[in-house]
Amino acid sequence: MVQSSCIQRVLRGGLLLLLILGSTLTHAQSDGTRQQADRAFYSKAYAQAASDYSQLLLNNALSSNDRQDILFNLGYAYMELGDHQKAEHSFRQLLELGEPTERHRQAYLYFAQALGSNGKLQEAQAMYALYEEFKTSPETLPGFTNPAPGSASVTYRVENLSINSTNAEFSPAYFRDGLVYVAGKGTGSSSTSTNKGFLDLYYVPSRHDLSAVGVLGPDGKEVPVAKPTASSRHNTRVLGRDNYTRPTANDSRTTGTYAPFDFAAGLNNQPSQSTSGKGSSAQEFSKDLNTRYHEGPVTFSDDGSRIIFTRNNYNEGKSSKSTDNVNKLKLYSADLRDGGWANVQELPFSNDQYSTGHPSLSRDGKLLYFASDRPGGLGGTDLYVAQWDNGRWSAPLNLGPEINSKGDEMFPFVDENGHLYFASNGRRPSLGGLDIYFAELANGTITKRVSHLPAPLNSSKDDFGLITDGNRTTGYLSSNRLRGDDDIFRFVRETSLYGCRNLTLRIFEEQSNIPLDSVTITVKARGEGREEQELYTNANGEINICLEANNDFLFELSLDGYVSGILGFSTKGLTDDKPTRLEASLLKFMTSTDTDLAAPARMSTGLNDTEDDSDTPPTKPTLRGTVTSESDKTPIESVKLILKNECDGSIKQTVTGPNGRFQFELLEGCDYTLVASKSQYGTYTSAIKKIPVKSEPKFVSADLKMLKVGDVVTLDKIHYDSGKWEIRPEAARELDKMVATMRKYPSLRVEIGAHTDSQGNAEFNQYLSERRAKAALNYLASKGITRSRLTAKGYGESALLNQCKDGVLCTEEEHQRNRRTEFKVLFIR
């Protein structure tokens, strides 16, 4: 018996020991795998690291911090391996765990890059914007640079042009009022046709006459704007027929003017054929310059009298090859004489043994930027600059590691301010393929970090050859994003390029035009969610302020002895980046002995139930309405309404009574601005369009709905498929109304609350409501509403509106009432 008891104790002790040892061994094995994965990661053995990290994620016992670390490194490893689909999946998993710690904030940037590479440009832009909001420290890993400051807030319209065809058109250059660009047939390096042509130069005399056949949407797809003509594109393009695919074994040894991946490898050696689909306005640029070999890209002196162009090694009717039997690219210059190009000269730094091309002259003609694969570079193709001094070109200087990478940099363009645009496939961030970057230069030296241009200027395909003005107001770029071959696109900037807008506001007296000193100016909605700012005019009646771009502002003007005024201003849609000047007048109060000079309207207590509430036709045009609460539709008392006549600046004021009604007489032929305000409510501003002169007097309805802190508004028609949280089309239309409200009240911050009914599992209902609230938030963010103004909260079945809790029999209509999405006002001015 004793022996049996001892055996049992030994067995129990052994089993316990085995359990402890097993747990310890599992933990040690996990730690060993983590160390092995980290060692591979920081040694840049990303394939091994990705495999080890993926294995570690199978362990459900991982702490939240460990899981975030592993997902972050796994996503980065996939980025380095070029597997952007898996990178997107990893970073999405990481961000679904909640807002990342400061250590992992870079995930927003990498996630945006992965999304862009996968063609999800709209979501990528939203992530770039979120990254800019949270960015507080430099990168944690080498090789990545941040997007251009404020780039996510800059929007562009990109147009597909009628000059594009089934062949290649790319690399435009400004010449007089037109464009000179490169075009040719069958020049795609993936093509194996025996009828390949070479690239020549073509000219559109007036770029203002170029018509758009389509506009590219946020998703990168083309929306037609006109019926295609005979010269327009048609759907016979060959996928891959572009100037950025590696040459095949069928290609002969002649270097094309493009070839970014292999600047020294070649294409075909057939005579030039003028078969580009050039569009009705395009013509061959110059028979003096176009030869049986490749010509272009080009650049011109500021007065158009000199051209520097790229051509295969071809001088005086003879071609030459390098020692490895390749006809390299060279740079040549020519002068405009008697209507033709003469005195063609090879530039001194061209060479038979390597390629030199893609020129761009500075506006003063003293600096020439170009691309070359000459020995001593940092990557495949680098950018160089040469200086014109005492009638000759200096030896070229490499632009250094701030510009050049281990990949290929090419297609430089220097704008009128001396700043540089270029294309690269070796820099980050990148949306894929060649992307366009911008560098501020001073006398050829970089002064700020290189910035990556946002979508839609960049895409997941190859983007290059950008030209523009000094403010990037409009310009042209080349891309193979639509159907695989290279095309020229026009872009127009639609928002401000910079972070704030300089405004000078001058206030003067209405009657005398004398500037008013010490006017109190309260600036509302200066930025989103910020405190209002109070400023005072100087002796000249002026203030100077820098206002946030793409926002709306309200200036309240007050000075003792004068009628208070309100002035609205918006920085939305301002694209010229120049200071703005506004002027406003204040009307002095008149005493009873004064003349009848536009005295301010009386302050009323609002309409009562018996005043002017009939449908009897008025004798004058009359504006009337009722102010109600947005949440419960009840009338609001003591709302101050100010009506400004935009013809003469006169002001009328009134205050609503218990029924919330108001009424103003209007003058024919004048626009008006109506402003409604009350403490704790959001200020409501509305434009009243003018009533035609000599029209029959009538009532103009202007019912107003106002929001206050704490208001809860239910959004109608926000329905979801059972067990899902994707936004349906009818829900999107309803959320668009909320987008309009958020834009109308720039200071508004809300909580988006999602509710379920009591049917089903309570835990799943809670999870489902959280997902639905986040889906609604993400939709609003995708429409440009800043995330800092939005909070998502899932309530599950915790806030039912009726008795339909678990165990209570209810109709579908009663359950439907509980399935709702609401927004609650957290802050408003």
C-alpha positions in Angstrom: 0.0 0.0 0.0 2.8 2.3 1.0 4.7 1.3 -2.2 1.6 2.1 -4.3 1.2 5.5 -2.7 4.9 6.3 -3.4 4.6 5.3 -7.0 1.5 7.5 -7.4 3.4 10.5 -5.9 6.3 9.8 -8.2 4.0 9.6 -11.2 2.2 12.8 -10.3 5.5 14.6 -9.7 6.8 13.3 -13.0 3.7 14.4 -14.8 3.9 17.9 -13.2 7.6 18.1 -14.1 6.9 17.1 -17.7 4.2 19.8 -17.9 6.5 22.4 -16.6 9.3 21.3 -18.8 6.9 21.2 -21.8 5.7 24.8 -21.1 9.3 26.0 -20.6 10.5 24.3 -23.8 7.6 25.8 -25.8 8.3 29.3 -24.5 12.0 28.8 -25.1 11.3 27.6 -28.6 9.1 30.6 -29.2 11.8 33.0 -27.9 14.4 31.2 -30.1 12.2 31.7 -33.2 11.7 35.3 -32.3 15.4 35.9 -31.9 16.0 34.0 -35.2 13.4 36.1 -37.0 14.7 39.4 -35.6 18.3 38.5 -36.5 17.2 37.7 -40.1 15.2 40.9 -40.2 17.9 43.3 -39.1 20.4 41.4 -41.3 18.0 42.2 -44.2 17.4 38.5 -44.9 13.8 39.4 -45.4 12.5 36.2 -46.9 13.7 34.2 -43.9 12.4 36.8 -41.5 9.0 36.8 -43.2 8.8 33.0 -42.8 9.8 33.1 -39.1 7.4 35.9 -38.3 4.5 34.2 -40.0 5.2 31.1 -37.9 5.2 33.2 -34.7 1.8 34.7 -35.5 0.2 31.3 -35.2 0.8 31.5 -31.4 -2.4 32.8 -29.9 -0.7 33.4 -26.6 1.3 36.3 -28.0 1.0 39.6 -26.1 -0.5 42.5 -27.8 2.8 44.4 -27.9 4.6 41.3 -29.4 2.0 40.9 -32.0 2.2 44.5 -33.0 6.0 44.2 -33.3 5.9 41.1 -35.4 3.2 42.4 -37.7 5.1 45.7 -38.2 8.4 43.9 -39.1 6.5 41.3 -41.2 4.8 44.0 -43.2 8.1 45.8 -43.7 9.8 42.6 -44.8 7.1 42.0 -47.4 7.6 45.6 -48.7 11.3 44.9 -49.2 10.5 41.6 -50.9 8.1 43.5 -53.3 5.1 41.5 -52.1 2.8 44.4 -51.6 -0.4 42.3 -51.3 1.0 40.5 -48.2 2.5 43.8 -46.9 -1.0 45.4 -47.1 -2.5 42.4 -45.3 0.1 42.6 -42.5 -0.2 46.4 -41.9 -4.0 46.2 -42.1 -3.9 43.5 -39.3 -1.6 45.7 -37.3 -3.9 48.8 -37.5 -7.0 46.7 -36.7 -5.4 46.0 -33.3 -6.0 49.7 -32.5 -4.1 52.9 -32.8 -0.4 52.0 -33.1 2.1 53.1 -30.5 4.5 55.9 -31.4 7.1 53.1 -32.2 4.8 51.8 -34.9 3.3 55.0 -36.2 5.3 54.5 -39.4 2.9 51.7 -40.2 0.5 54.4 -41.6 3.1 55.4 -44.1 4.0 51.8 -45.1 0.4 50.8 -45.3 -0.3 53.8 -47.6 2.6 52.7 -49.8 1.4 49.1 -50.0 -2.1 50.3 -50.9 -0.8 52.6 -53.6 1.3 49.8 -55.1 -1.9 47.6 -55.1 -3.8 50.3 -57.0 -6.0 51.4 -54.1 -5.1 55.0 -54.5 -8.1 56.6 -52.7 -7.5 54.5 -49.5 -3.7 55.2 -49.8 -4.3 58.9 -49.9 -6.4 58.6 -46.7 -3.6 56.7 -45.0 -1.1 59.3 -46.1 -3.3 62.0 -44.6 -3.5 60.0 -41.3 0.2 59.5 -41.3 0.7 63.3 -41.6 -1.6 63.9 -38.7 0.2 61.5 -36.4 3.8 62.1 -37.6 5.9 63.3 -34.7 9.3 61.7 -35.1 11.6 60.7 -38.0 11.6 57.3 -39.6 12.4 54.2 -37.6 13.9 52.3 -40.5 16.2 53.5 -43.3 15.3 54.0 -46.9 11.9 55.6 -46.6 11.2 59.3 -46.9 8.0 61.1 -45.9 5.4 62.4 -48.3 5.6 66.1 -49.1 4.3 68.2 -46.3 0.6 68.8 -46.8 0.7 66.6 -50.0 -2.4 64.7 -48.9 -4.4 67.9 -48.9 -3.4 69.0 -52.4 -5.7 67.7 -55.1 -5.2 67.6 -58.8 -7.3 66.9 -61.9 -5.6 64.7 -64.4 -6.8 64.6 -68.1 -6.1 62.2 -70.9 -5.3 64.1 -74.1 -6.5 63.7 -77.7 -2.9 63.5 -79.0 -2.5 60.1 -77.4 -2.7 57.0 -79.6 -2.0 53.3 -79.6 1.7 54.2 -79.9 4.0 55.9 -77.5 3.8 59.6 -76.6 5.8 60.9 -73.7 8.3 63.5 -72.3 6.8 66.8 -73.4 8.8 70.1 -73.3 7.5 73.6 -73.5 8.4 75.4 -76.7 6.8 78.9 -77.4 3.1 78.4 -76.9 3.2 74.7 -77.7 4.6 71.3 -76.7 7.4 69.3 -78.3 7.2 65.6 -77.3 8.5 62.2 -78.2 6.4 59.7 -80.2 6.8 56.6 -82.3 5.3 53.4 -83.4 6.2 49.9 -82.1 8.8 51.2 -79.7 7.8 49.2 -76.7 10.6 47.0 -75.7 8.4 44.0 -75.1 7.2 44.1 -78.7 8.8 41.6 -81.1 7.3 43.0 -84.3 9.6 43.2 -87.3 8.1 46.5 -88.2 9.4 48.6 -85.3 10.0 52.2 -85.8 12.1 54.8 -83.9 11.1 57.7 -81.8 10.9 61.1 -83.3 10.0 64.6 -82.2 6.5 66.0 -82.7 5.0 69.5 -82.1 1.7 70.9 -81.0 1.9 74.6 -81.8 -0.7 75.7 -79.2 -1.0 73.6 -76.0 -4.1 75.6 -75.1 -5.9 73.9 -78.0 -5.2 70.4 -76.6 -8.5 68.8 -75.8 -9.2 66.2 -73.1 -10.9 63.0 -74.0 -11.2 61.8 -70.4 -10.5 62.6 -66.8 -8.9 60.2 -64.4 -11.0 59.6 -61.2 -9.7 58.9 -57.7 -9.6 55.2 -58.5 -7.4 55.9 -61.5 -10.1 54.9 -64.0 -10.8 57.1 -67.0 -14.1 58.9 -67.2 -14.8 60.1 -70.8 -15.5 63.7 -71.4 -16.0 63.8 -75.1 -16.8 61.5 -78.0 -13.5 60.1 -79.3 -12.4 61.3 -82.8 -10.4 59.5 -85.4 -7.2 60.7 -83.8 -8.3 59.6 -80.3 -7.3 56.4 -78.7 -9.0 53.1 -79.3 -8.9 49.8 -77.5 -6.3 48.0 -79.6 -3.3 48.6 -77.3 -1.0 45.8 -76.5 -0.5 45.3 -72.8 3.1 46.1 -71.9 3.8 48.2 -75.1 5.5 50.9 -73.2 9.0 52.3 -72.8 9.7 50.7 -69.5 9.9 47.0 -70.0 13.2 45.2 -70.1 14.4 44.4 -73.7 13.8 40.9 -74.9 16.2 38.5 -76.7 14.7 39.7 -80.0 15.8 43.3 -79.5 18.8 44.5 -81.3 21.6 46.6 -79.8 20.5 50.2 -80.2 19.7 52.2 -77.1 16.3 53.8 -76.9 15.9 57.3 -75.5 13.9 55.9 -72.5 15.0 52.5 -71.2 15.1 53.4 -67.5 15.7 49.9 -66.3 18.6 49.3 -68.7 19.9 52.6 -70.0 22.7 50.8 -71.9 20.6 48.0 -73.5 18.9 48.5 -76.8 16.0 48.1 -79.2 15.6 47.8 -82.9 17.7 49.3 -85.7 15.1 50.0 -88.4 14.5 53.3 -90.3 12.4 55.9 -88.6 8.7 55.8 -89.5 6.4 58.8 -88.9 3.4 56.6 -87.9 2.6 58.0 -84.5 -1.1 58.6 -83.9 -0.3 62.2 -83.3 -3.8 63.8 -83.1 -5.1 66.4 -85.6 -3.0 69.2 -84.2 0.4 67.5 -84.0 3.0 67.7 -86.7 6.6 66.6 -87.2 8.8 69.0 -85.2 11.8 69.3 -87.5 13.2 67.4 -90.5 16.6 68.9 -89.6 16.6 67.0 -86.3 14.6 63.8 -86.9 16.8 61.1 -88.3 16.6 57.3 -88.8 17.5 56.9 -85.1 15.9 57.9 -81.8 15.4 61.6 -81.0 14.2 63.0 -77.7 13.6 64.0 -75.0 14.6 67.7 -75.5 14.9 71.0 -73.7 15.0 74.6 -75.0 16.6 77.8 -73.9 14.2 80.4 -72.4 13.9 82.3 -75.7 13.5 79.2 -77.8 16.6 79.9 -79.9 18.6 76.8 -78.8 17.7 73.2 -78.4 19.5 70.4 -76.5 18.2 67.0 -77.4 18.9 63.3 -76.9 19.8 61.1 -79.9 21.6 57.8 -80.6 25.3 58.1 -81.3 24.9 59.5 -84.8 27.1 62.2 -86.3 27.3 63.5 -89.9 25.3 60.6 -91.2 27.3 57.9 -89.4 26.5 55.9 -86.3 29.0 54.7 -83.8 28.9 51.9 -81.2 30.6 51.2 -77.9 33.1 48.4 -77.4 30.2 46.2 -76.3 28.5 46.9 -79.7 25.8 49.2 -78.4 24.7 52.4 -80.0 24.6 54.6 -76.9 22.6 57.8 -76.3 24.2 61.2 -76.5 23.3 64.9 -76.0 23.4 67.3 -78.9 22.7 71.0 -79.3 21.4 73.1 -82.3 20.6 76.7 -82.9 17.5 78.2 -84.6 18.5 79.9 -87.8 16.3 81.1 -90.6 13.4 79.0 -89.4 15.4 75.8 -89.2 17.8 74.1 -86.8 21.5 74.3 -87.7 24.9 73.9 -86.2 24.2 70.5 -84.6 27.0 69.8 -82.0 27.7 66.9 -79.7 28.0 68.0 -76.1 31.5 67.5 -74.7 30.5 65.1 -71.9 28.8 62.6 -74.2 30.7 59.4 -74.8 30.7 56.4 -77.0 31.0 54.0 -74.0 28.0 55.1 -72.0 24.6 56.8 -72.4 23.8 60.5 -71.7 20.3 61.9 -72.2 17.1 63.5 -70.8 18.3 67.1 -70.7 16.7 70.0 -68.8 18.0 73.6 -68.9 17.5 76.1 -66.1 15.7 79.2 -67.1 18.8 81.3 -67.2 20.5 78.7 -69.4 23.5 78.3 -67.0 22.7 74.8 -65.6 22.0 71.7 -67.6 20.6 68.6 -65.8 20.7 65.2 -67.4 20.7 61.5 -66.8 23.6 59.1 -67.5 24.8 55.6 -66.7 28.4 56.8 -66.8 30.9 55.0 -64.5 31.2 56.2 -60.9 27.4 56.6 -60.3 25.4 55.5 -57.3 22.9 53.3 -59.2 21.9 52.3 -62.7 21.2 55.7 -64.0 22.0 58.9 -62.0 21.3 62.6 -62.5 24.1 65.1 -63.2 24.4 68.8 -63.6 26.8 70.8 -65.8 27.4 74.6 -65.7 27.7 76.9 -68.7 30.7 79.1 -68.0 32.7 81.3 -70.3 31.1 79.8 -73.4 31.7 76.2 -72.5 30.2 73.4 -70.4 31.9 72.4 -67.2 32.6 68.8 -66.2 29.3 67.2 -64.9 28.7 66.8 -61.2 26.8 63.9 -59.8 23.8 65.3 -57.8 24.7 62.9 -54.9 22.9 60.5 -52.6 20.3 63.1 -51.7 18.9 62.7 -55.2 20.4 59.5 -56.7 19.7 56.1 -55.3 20.8 52.5 -56.0 18.0 52.4 -58.6 17.5 54.6 -61.6 16.9 58.4 -61.6 16.0 60.1 -64.9 13.7 62.5 -66.8 14.8 65.6 -64.8 12.9 68.9 -65.2 13.9 72.2 -63.6 11.1 74.7 -63.2 11.2 78.5 -63.4 12.3 78.7 -59.7 15.2 76.4 -60.3 13.6 73.5 -58.4 14.0 69.9 -59.7 11.4 67.2 -60.6 12.6 63.8 -61.6 11.6 60.2 -61.9 13.0 57.3 -59.9 12.4 53.6 -59.3 14.8 53.4 -56.4 13.3 55.7 -53.8 10.6 55.4 -51.1 7.8 56.2 -50.7 6.6 54.9 -54.1 3.3 53.8 -55.5 5.0 51.5 -57.9 7.2 51.6 -61.0 8.8 54.9 -61.8 7.4 57.7 -59.5 7.9 61.5 -59.7 9.8 63.4 -56.9 10.4 67.0 -56.2 13.5 68.7 -54.7 14.0 72.3 -53.8 17.4 73.5 -55.2 19.5 76.7 -54.9 22.1 77.0 -57.6 22.0 73.3 -58.2 22.3 72.4 -54.5 19.5 70.6 -52.7 18.1 72.7 -49.8 15.3 70.5 -48.4 14.4 66.8 -48.3 13.2 65.2 -51.5 9.4 64.8 -51.5 7.2 62.3 -53.2 4.4 63.8 -55.3 0.9 62.5 -54.3 -1.6 60.6 -56.4 -3.0 61.2 -59.0 0.3 62.6 -60.2 1.8 59.3 -59.3 0.2 56.0 -59.8 0.9 52.3 -59.4 2.4 52.3 -62.9 5.3 54.3 -64.4 5.1 58.0 -64.1 7.8 60.4 -65.4 8.6 63.3 -67.6 6.7 66.0 -65.6 6.8 69.6 -66.7 5.1 72.5 -64.9 5.2 76.1 -63.8 6.8 77.4 -60.6 3.7 77.0 -58.5 2.7 73.6 -60.0 -0.6 75.2 -61.1 -0.8 73.2 -64.3 1.5 71.0 -66.3 2.0 67.7 -68.2 3.3 64.3 -67.3 3.9 60.9 -68.9 2.5 57.6 -67.7 1.6 54.1 -68.9 -1.2 53.9 -66.2 -4.2 53.4 -68.6 -3.6 50.6 -71.1 0.1 49.8 -70.9 1.7 52.2 -73.4 3.1 55.7 -72.6 0.7 58.6 -72.9 0.9 62.3 -72.1 -1.6 63.7 -69.5 -2.4 67.2 -68.5 -2.9 68.1 -64.8 -4.4 71.1 -63.1 -4.0 71.8 -59.3 -7.4 72.4 -57.7 -6.3 73.3 -54.1 -3.6 75.3 -52.4 0.0 74.0 -52.6 0.9 75.3 -49.2 -0.3 74.9 -45.6 -1.8 78.3 -45.0 -3.1 81.4 -46.8 -1.9 84.9 -46.0 -4.8 87.3 -45.6 -4.9 91.0 -44.9 -8.2 92.3 -43.6 -8.9 96.0 -43.6 -11.9 97.5 -41.6 -13.1 101.0 -42.3 -16.1 103.3 -41.4 -19.0 103.0 -43.9 -19.8 106.7 -44.2 -16.3 108.2 -44.2 -14.0 105.4 -45.4 -11.7 106.2 -42.5 -9.8 103.1 -41.2 -11.0 101.9 -37.8 -8.4 101.2 -35.1 -8.9 98.6 -32.3 -11.8 96.7 -34.0 -12.2 93.4 -32.3 -12.1 90.6 -34.8 -13.0 87.1 -33.6 -11.8 84.4 -36.0 -13.9 81.2 -35.8 -13.0 77.8 -37.3 -9.4 78.8 -37.8 -8.3 75.2 -38.3 -10.5 72.4 -37.1 -11.2 71.9 -33.4 -9.1 74.8 -32.4 -10.0 77.7 -30.1 -11.3 80.8 -31.7 -8.7 83.6 -32.0 -9.3 87.3 -31.1 -7.3 89.9 -33.0 -7.4 93.8 -33.1 -6.9 96.1 -36.0 -3.9 98.5 -36.1 -4.0 102.2 -36.8 -4.4 101.4 -40.5 -7.5 99.3 -39.7 -5.7 96.1 -40.7 -4.8 92.7 -39.4 -2.6 90.1 -41.0 -3.3 86.4 -40.5 -2.3 83.1 -42.1 -5.3 80.9 -42.5 -5.3 77.1 -42.9 -5.7 75.8 -46.4 -9.0 74.2 -47.5 -11.1 75.5 -44.7 -14.0 78.0 -44.0 -13.7 80.9 -41.7 -16.0 83.4 -40.0 -14.9 86.9 -38.8 -17.0 88.6 -36.3 -16.3 92.4 -36.3 -17.2 94.6 -33.3 -16.4 98.1 -32.1 -18.2 100.3 -29.6 -20.6 102.7 -31.4 -20.9 100.6 -34.5 -23.2 97.9 -35.8 -21.5 94.5 -35.4 -20.6 92.8 -38.7 -19.9 89.3 -39.9 -17.6 88.4 -42.8 -17.1 85.0 -44.3 -14.0 83.7 -46.1 -13.0 80.3 -47.5 -9.5 79.1 -48.5 -11.1 76.3 -50.4 -10.5 76.3 -54.2 -7.7 79.0 -53.9 -4.9 77.8 -56.1 -2.7 80.8 -56.9 -0.9 80.8 -53.5 -0.8 84.6 -53.4 -1.8 86.7 -50.4 -5.4 87.8 -50.3 -6.8 91.2 -49.3 -10.3 91.8 -48.0 -12.0 95.0 -46.9 -15.2 95.4 -44.8 -17.0 98.4 -43.4 -18.8 99.0 -40.1 -21.9 101.2 -39.9 -21.9 103.8 -37.2 -25.0 104.0 -35.0 -27.2 107.1 -35.8 -28.9 109.3 -33.2 -32.5 110.6 -33.6 -31.1 113.9 -34.8 -29.1 112.4 -37.6 -30.2 112.0 -41.1 -31.7 108.7 -42.4 -28.4 107.3 -43.4 -29.0 103.6 -43.6 -29.7 103.2 -39.9 -29.5 99.6 -38.6 -32.8 97.6 -38.5 -34.6 97.4 -35.2 -34.0 94.5 -32.9 -37.3 92.6 -32.7 -38.4 89.8 -30.4 -39.3 87.7 -33.4 -42.6 87.0 -34.9 -45.4 86.0 -32.6 -48.3 83.7 -33.4 -50.3 86.6 -34.9 -47.7 88.5 -36.7 -47.3 88.2 -40.5 -48.0 84.5 -40.4 -50.6 84.4 -43.1 -50.3 83.4 -46.7 -51.5 86.9 -47.7 -49.2 88.0 -50.6 -46.6 90.5 -49.4 -46.3 93.9 -50.8 -42.5 93.5 -51.0 -40.2 90.4 -51.4 -40.0 88.9 -48.0 -37.7 86.3 -46.5 -39.2 84.3 -43.7 -38.6 81.0 -41.9 -38.4 79.1 -38.7 -35.3 78.1 -36.8 -35.5 74.6 -35.3 -33.3 72.0 -33.7 -31.7 69.5 -36.0 -32.2 66.7 -33.4 -35.8 67.1 -32.2 -37.2 69.6 -34.8 -38.5 71.9 -32.0 -38.3 75.8 -32.5 -35.3 77.6 -31.0 -35.9 80.8 -29.1 -33.4 83.8 -28.9 -31.5 83.0 -32.0 -29.8 86.1 -33.3 -30.2 86.5 -37.1 -28.2 89.0 -39.2 -29.1 89.7 -42.8 -26.5 91.5 -44.9 -27.4 93.2 -48.2 -24.4 92.4 -50.5 -25.3 95.3 -52.8 -24.8 98.1 -50.2 -23.5 96.3 -47.2 -26.4 97.3 -45.0 -27.3 95.1 -42.0 -30.6 94.0 -40.6 -30.9 92.1 -37.3 -33.7 90.2 -35.4 -34.0 87.7 -32.6 -36.4 84.7 -32.7 -39.3 84.4 -30.2 -40.7 81.2 -28.7 -41.9 79.9 -32.0 -38.5 80.3 -33.7 -39.8 82.5 -36.5 -38.2 85.4 -38.3 -38.9 87.7 -41.2 -37.0 90.3 -43.3 -38.0 92.4 -46.3 -35.7 92.1 -49.3 -34.7 94.5 -52.1 -35.0 93.2 -55.6 -31.7 92.5 -57.5 -29.5 92.0 -54.4 -27.8 89.0 -53.0 -27.9 88.5 -49.2 -26.0 86.6 -46.5 -28.0 85.3 -43.6 -26.2 84.3 -40.4 -27.9 82.6 -37.4 -26.1 82.3 -34.1 -26.8 81.4 -30.5 -24.6 80.3 -27.6 -23.9 76.6 -27.5 -25.1 76.2 -31.1 -23.2 76.1 -34.4 -23.3 79.3 -36.4 -25.4 78.8 -39.5 -24.5 80.8 -42.6 -26.6 80.8 -45.8 -26.5 82.7 -49.1 -29.8 84.1 -50.3 -29.9 84.5 -54.1 -31.2 87.8 -55.5 -34.8 88.2 -56.5 -35.1 89.4 -60.1 -36.0 93.1 -60.5 -39.7 93.8 -61.2 -40.7 90.3 -60.2 -44.0 89.8 -58.3 -43.5 90.2 -54.5 -43.4 86.8 -52.8 -42.3 85.0 -49.7 -38.9 83.4 -49.8 -38.7 80.4 -47.5 -35.5 80.0 -45.3 -36.2 77.5 -42.6 -33.0 76.8 -40.6 -31.9 73.8 -38.6 -29.2 74.3 -35.9 -27.0 71.9 -33.9 -25.8 72.2 -30.4 -23.4 70.2 -28.2 -25.1 67.0 -27.0 -27.6 66.8 -29.9 -28.1 63.2 -31.2 -29.2 62.9 -34.8 -30.3 59.5 -36.2 -29.2 58.9 -39.8 -32.0 57.4 -41.9 -31.5 54.5 -44.3 -28.2 53.4 -42.8 -28.8 49.7 -43.2 -26.4 46.8 -43.5 -26.5 43.3 -44.8 -27.0 40.8 -42.0 -23.8 40.2 -40.0 -21.8 42.6 -42.2 -20.5 46.2 -41.9 -19.8 47.2 -45.5 -21.4 50.5 -46.6 -24.2 49.9 -49.0 -25.0 52.4 -51.8 -28.1 53.8 -50.1 -26.2 54.2 -46.8 -23.4 56.0 -48.7 -26.0 58.5 -50.0 -27.2 59.1 -46.5 -23.6 59.5 -45.2 -22.9 62.0 -48.0 -25.5 64.2 -46.2 -23.4 64.0 -43.1 -20.3 64.9 -45.1 -22.1 68.0 -46.3 -23.0 68.9 -42.6 -19.4 68.4 -41.5 -18.3 70.7 -44.3 -20.9 73.3 -43.4 -19.7 73.4 -39.8 -15.9 73.4 -39.9 -15.6 73.2 -36.1 -18.0 70.3 -35.7 -16.7 67.2 -34.0 -19.0 64.2 -33.7 -19.3 60.7 -32.3 -20.6 58.1 -34.8 -22.6 55.6 -32.8 -23.8 52.3 -34.3 -26.6 50.2 -32.6 -28.0 46.7 -33.2 -31.2 45.1 -32.0 -31.2 42.3 -29.4 -31.4 39.4 -31.7 -28.4 37.1 -31.7 -25.4 36.9 -29.5 -24.7 40.0 -27.4 -20.9 39.8 -27.8 -21.2 39.5 -31.6 -23.7 42.4 -31.7 -21.2 44.5 -29.8 -18.4 43.5 -32.2 -20.7 44.1 -35.2 -21.7 47.6 -34.0 -18.1 48.6 -33.5 -17.2 47.5 -37.0 -20.2 49.4 -38.5 -19.3 52.6 -36.6 -15.7 52.3 -37.9 -16.9 51.7 -41.4 -19.0 54.8 -41.3 -16.0 56.8 -39.9 -13.8 55.5 -42.7 -16.3 56.5 -45.3 -16.4 60.0 -44.0 -12.6 60.1 -43.9 -12.5 58.9 -47.5 -14.5 62.0 -48.4 -12.0 64.3 -46.9 -13.3 64.8 -43.4 -10.4 64.8 -41.0 -10.3 61.9 -38.6 -9.5 64.1 -35.6 -13.1 65.4 -35.9 -14.6 61.8 -35.8 -15.0 59.2 -33.1 -16.5 55.8 -33.7 -18.3 53.9 -30.9 -20.3 50.6 -31.0 -23.1 50.3 -28.6 -24.3 46.8 -29.5 -27.7 46.2 -28.0 -27.1 48.3 -24.9 -29.2 51.3 -25.9 -32.5 50.0 -27.2 -35.2 52.5 -28.0 -38.1 50.2 -27.0 -38.9 47.1 -25.0 -37.4 44.6 -27.5 -34.7 43.1 -25.2 -33.8 39.4 -25.1 -36.8 37.2 -24.4 -39.4 39.8 -25.6 -41.4 39.0 -28.7 -41.3 41.9 -31.2 -42.1 42.6 -34.8 -39.5 43.2 -37.4 -40.4 46.9 -37.5 -39.8 47.2 -33.8 -36.4 45.5 -34.1 -35.6 47.7 -37.1 -36.1 50.8 -34.9 -33.2 49.7 -32.7 -30.8 49.0 -35.7 -29.6 52.5 -36.3 -26.6 54.8 -36.8 -26.5 58.1 -35.0 -24.1 61.0 -34.7 -23.7 62.9 -31.5 -22.4 66.5 -31.4 -19.3 66.6 -29.2 -18.2 70.2 -30.1 -19.5 73.0 -32.4 -19.2 76.7 -32.8 
